[in-house]
Amino acid sequence: MGTTAEAAAHKSQKQQQSRVLIAGNYCHDVLIQKNAVKAVSLGGAASFISNVFNGVSISCNLVSKVGEDFKYPVSYTPIVIPTLKTTVFYSYFDLGFHGNDHQDRILKRVCACGPIRPSDLPDTRSKYGMAVGDTILTQEFNLLEVRI
């Protein structure tokens, strides 16, 4: 779990008021087909959502946790938890169609980084907030509502 010092160091980074606060962890996505790894890439709904907001020039702030194994350059610096690994998802893709014209995909979380806690959230207020994934607990989500 993250320490109070890690959260304080993350918060000490320049925080400006943003229109949207996103709380969710970055992930490593492993794409598997026919029992072979086809690709490994940056994943996590929070990273995708922040990219969309950036693309349409809506200011946002992203709070995310990762382990020291995190390997991608990102626009929003995550909180690094040295004792945990970055969240990992395996996406299994089946080449076959099953009568509904959709390929099957099975998504499995194989590793989870720490949850986002109240002390991880910025002190600045945002107009909107969203928690994505299961990285924020009900108590923290209620606090997120207070901060927006």
C-alpha positions as CSV (number, residue, x, y, z in Angstrom):
1,M,0.0,0.0,0.0
2,G,1.1,3.6,-0.5
3,T,2.5,5.5,2.3
4,T,1.4,9.0,3.4
5,A,4.8,10.2,2.3
6,E,4.2,8.8,-1.3
7,A,0.8,10.5,-1.5
8,A,2.3,13.8,-0.2
9,A,5.1,13.7,-2.8
10,H,2.6,13.1,-5.5
11,K,0.4,16.0,-4.3
12,S,3.3,18.3,-4.1
13,Q,3.6,18.2,-7.9
14,K,2.1,21.3,-9.5
15,Q,-1.7,20.8,-9.3
16,Q,-3.9,23.2,-11.1
17,Q,-7.6,23.3,-11.1
18,S,-9.0,21.1,-13.8
19,R,-12.4,20.7,-15.3
20,V,-12.4,16.9,-14.8
21,L,-10.8,14.7,-12.1
22,I,-10.3,11.1,-13.1
23,A,-9.4,8.4,-10.5
24,G,-8.3,5.1,-11.9
25,N,-5.1,3.1,-12.4
26,Y,-2.9,2.7,-15.4
27,C,-2.6,-0.9,-16.5
28,H,-0.4,-3.2,-18.6
29,D,-2.6,-4.9,-21.2
30,V,-1.4,-8.2,-22.5
31,L,-3.1,-9.3,-25.8
32,I,-3.1,-13.0,-26.3
33,Q,-4.3,-15.0,-29.3
34,K,-3.9,-18.7,-29.9
35,N,-2.0,-19.0,-26.6
36,A,0.7,-16.5,-27.8
37,V,1.3,-13.0,-26.6
38,K,0.6,-10.7,-29.6
39,A,1.2,-7.3,-27.9
40,V,1.7,-5.6,-24.6
41,S,0.5,-2.0,-24.3
42,L,-0.6,0.8,-22.0
43,G,-4.1,0.1,-20.8
44,G,-6.7,1.1,-18.2
45,A,-9.8,3.1,-18.7
46,A,-8.3,6.1,-17.0
47,S,-5.5,6.4,-19.6
48,F,-8.0,6.1,-22.5
49,I,-10.4,8.6,-21.0
50,S,-7.6,11.2,-20.2
51,N,-6.4,10.9,-23.8
52,V,-9.9,11.7,-25.1
53,F,-10.2,14.7,-22.9
54,N,-6.7,15.9,-23.9
55,G,-7.7,15.4,-27.6
56,V,-10.6,17.7,-27.3
57,S,-8.8,20.2,-25.1
58,I,-10.7,19.6,-21.9
59,S,-8.4,20.0,-18.8
60,C,-8.3,17.0,-16.6
61,N,-6.3,15.6,-13.7
62,L,-5.6,11.9,-13.4
63,V,-4.8,10.1,-10.2
64,S,-3.4,6.7,-10.8
65,K,-1.2,4.1,-9.0
66,V,1.4,1.8,-10.5
67,G,4.2,-0.4,-9.4
68,E,7.9,0.2,-10.1
69,D,7.5,-2.1,-13.1
70,F,5.4,0.5,-15.0
71,K,7.0,1.0,-18.4
72,Y,5.2,3.8,-20.3
73,P,5.7,7.5,-20.7
74,V,2.4,9.2,-19.7
75,S,1.0,12.7,-19.5
76,Y,0.0,12.4,-15.8
77,T,2.6,11.2,-13.4
78,P,1.2,8.2,-11.4
79,I,1.8,7.4,-7.8
80,V,4.5,4.7,-7.7
81,I,4.0,2.0,-5.0
82,P,7.4,0.2,-4.8
83,T,5.9,-2.8,-2.9
84,L,3.2,-3.6,-5.5
85,K,3.1,-4.4,-9.2
86,T,1.2,-2.4,-11.9
87,T,-2.3,-3.7,-12.6
88,V,-2.1,-6.3,-15.4
89,F,-5.0,-7.5,-17.7
90,Y,-4.8,-10.5,-20.0
91,S,-7.1,-10.1,-23.0
92,Y,-7.7,-13.5,-24.7
93,F,-8.9,-13.1,-28.3
94,D,-10.6,-16.0,-30.2
95,L,-10.4,-15.9,-34.0
96,G,-13.7,-17.8,-34.3
97,F,-17.1,-16.3,-34.8
98,H,-20.0,-17.8,-32.9
99,G,-23.1,-17.0,-34.9
100,N,-23.4,-13.4,-33.7
101,D,-20.7,-11.8,-35.9
102,H,-18.7,-10.8,-32.9
103,Q,-15.3,-12.2,-31.9
104,D,-15.1,-13.5,-28.4
105,R,-12.8,-11.8,-25.9
106,I,-12.1,-12.8,-22.4
107,L,-10.5,-10.2,-20.1
108,K,-8.8,-11.4,-16.9
109,R,-7.2,-9.2,-14.3
110,V,-4.1,-11.1,-13.1
111,C,-2.5,-8.4,-10.9
112,A,-4.0,-5.4,-9.1
113,C,-2.1,-2.3,-7.8
114,G,-3.3,-0.5,-4.8
115,P,-6.6,1.4,-4.5
116,I,-6.8,5.1,-4.7
117,R,-7.4,6.6,-1.2
118,P,-8.6,10.0,-0.1
119,S,-5.0,11.2,0.7
120,D,-4.2,10.5,-3.0
121,L,-6.8,12.9,-4.4
122,P,-5.7,16.5,-5.1
123,D,-6.7,19.3,-2.8
124,T,-7.9,21.3,-5.7
125,R,-11.5,21.1,-6.9
126,S,-12.8,20.0,-10.3
127,K,-16.1,20.6,-11.9
128,Y,-16.6,16.9,-12.7
129,G,-15.2,13.7,-11.4
130,M,-15.1,10.1,-12.4
131,A,-13.9,6.9,-10.8
132,V,-13.0,4.2,-13.3
133,G,-12.3,0.5,-12.8
134,D,-12.4,-0.9,-9.3
135,T,-9.4,1.0,-7.9
136,I,-11.5,3.4,-5.8
137,L,-13.6,2.3,-2.8
138,T,-17.0,3.6,-1.9
139,Q,-15.6,5.8,0.9
140,E,-13.1,7.4,-1.5
141,F,-15.8,7.8,-4.2
142,N,-17.9,9.7,-1.7
143,L,-14.9,12.0,-0.9
144,L,-14.4,12.4,-4.7
145,E,-18.0,13.8,-4.8
146,V,-17.1,16.3,-2.2
147,R,-14.0,17.5,-4.0
148,I,-15.8,18.2,-7.3
